[in-house]
């Protein structure tokens, strides 16, 4: 329940654009669990696809994003938990940064 409330708050906050007072830059929004998975596994999947194309150039290869999505869907809830924890931590980072920053539309 607390995670759902956290996610809902992050979603609502993500609609507004906040600026870091110190740097004047837009505060990067929180990343989802799936995005954390992509970042961690992207190089591995690209290398596997390149090896497949090298071994058999005529063969059809599954697209990079299709493969990543299929792998994500096949992960168990336990395996996804580490990425969900990273997403939760990132949402808290974003909320804290927004509280310290200001809305971009504020003068």
C-alpha positions as CSV (number, residue, x, y, z in Angstrom):
1,X,0.0,0.0,0.0
2,X,2.8,2.4,0.8
3,X,4.6,1.6,-2.5
4,X,1.4,2.2,-4.4
5,X,0.9,5.6,-2.7
6,X,4.6,6.4,-3.4
7,X,4.2,5.5,-7.1
8,X,1.0,7.6,-7.3
9,X,2.7,10.6,-5.7
10,X,5.6,10.2,-8.1
11,X,3.2,10.0,-11.1
12,X,1.5,13.2,-10.0
13,X,4.7,15.0,-9.4
14,X,6.1,13.9,-12.8
15,X,3.5,15.9,-14.6
16,X,5.0,19.1,-13.3
17,X,8.4,20.4,-14.3
18,X,10.7,21.2,-11.4
19,X,14.0,23.1,-11.5
20,X,17.0,22.6,-9.3
21,X,17.6,25.9,-7.5
22,X,21.4,25.4,-7.3
23,X,22.0,24.5,-10.9
24,X,19.0,25.9,-12.7
25,X,18.5,22.6,-14.6
26,X,15.4,20.6,-14.9
27,X,15.2,17.7,-12.3
28,X,15.2,14.4,-14.1
29,X,12.1,12.4,-13.5
30,X,12.1,9.0,-11.8
31,X,12.8,5.9,-13.8
32,X,10.6,2.8,-13.8
33,X,11.7,-0.7,-12.8
34,X,11.7,-1.7,-16.5
35,X,14.0,1.2,-17.4
36,X,16.4,0.2,-14.6
37,X,16.4,-3.3,-16.1
38,X,17.1,-1.9,-19.6
39,X,20.0,0.2,-18.4
40,X,21.6,-2.8,-16.6
41,X,21.1,-5.3,-19.4
42,X,21.3,-3.3,-22.6
43,X,25.0,-4.0,-23.4
44,X,24.5,-7.7,-22.9
45,X,21.5,-7.9,-25.2
46,X,23.2,-5.8,-27.9
47,X,26.3,-8.0,-27.8
48,X,24.2,-11.2,-28.1
49,X,22.3,-9.7,-31.1
50,X,25.6,-8.7,-32.8
51,X,27.0,-12.2,-32.2
52,X,23.9,-13.8,-33.8
53,X,24.1,-11.5,-36.8
54,X,27.8,-12.3,-37.2
55,X,27.2,-16.1,-36.9
56,X,24.3,-16.0,-39.4
57,X,23.8,-12.8,-41.3
58,X,20.8,-14.1,-43.2
59,X,18.8,-15.1,-40.2
60,X,16.0,-13.0,-38.9
61,X,16.9,-11.5,-35.5
62,X,14.4,-10.4,-32.9
63,X,14.5,-6.6,-32.4
64,X,16.5,-5.3,-29.5
65,X,13.5,-3.7,-27.7
66,X,11.4,-6.8,-28.4
67,X,14.0,-9.0,-26.8
68,X,14.3,-6.8,-23.8
69,X,10.6,-6.7,-23.3
70,X,10.3,-10.5,-23.6
71,X,13.1,-11.0,-21.0
72,X,11.4,-8.5,-18.6
73,X,8.0,-10.3,-18.9
74,X,9.7,-13.6,-18.3
75,X,11.4,-12.5,-15.1
76,X,9.9,-13.8,-11.8
77,X,8.5,-11.4,-9.3
78,X,11.6,-12.1,-7.1
79,X,14.0,-11.2,-9.9
80,X,12.0,-8.0,-10.7
81,X,12.2,-6.9,-7.0
82,X,15.7,-5.5,-7.3
83,X,14.6,-3.2,-10.2
84,X,11.4,-2.3,-8.3
85,X,13.5,-1.3,-5.3
86,X,15.7,0.8,-7.5
87,X,12.6,2.5,-9.0
88,X,11.2,3.2,-5.5
89,X,14.5,4.7,-4.4
90,X,14.6,6.8,-7.6
91,X,11.0,8.0,-7.0
92,X,12.0,9.1,-3.5
93,X,15.1,10.9,-4.9
94,X,12.9,12.7,-7.4
95,X,10.3,13.7,-4.7
96,X,13.1,15.1,-2.4
97,X,14.6,17.0,-5.3
98,X,11.3,18.5,-6.3
99,X,10.6,19.5,-2.7
100,X,14.0,21.3,-2.6
101,X,13.5,22.8,-6.1
102,X,10.9,25.0,-7.6
103,X,8.2,24.7,-10.3
104,X,9.6,25.8,-13.7
105,X,6.6,28.1,-14.2
106,X,7.4,30.0,-11.0
107,X,9.2,33.2,-11.4
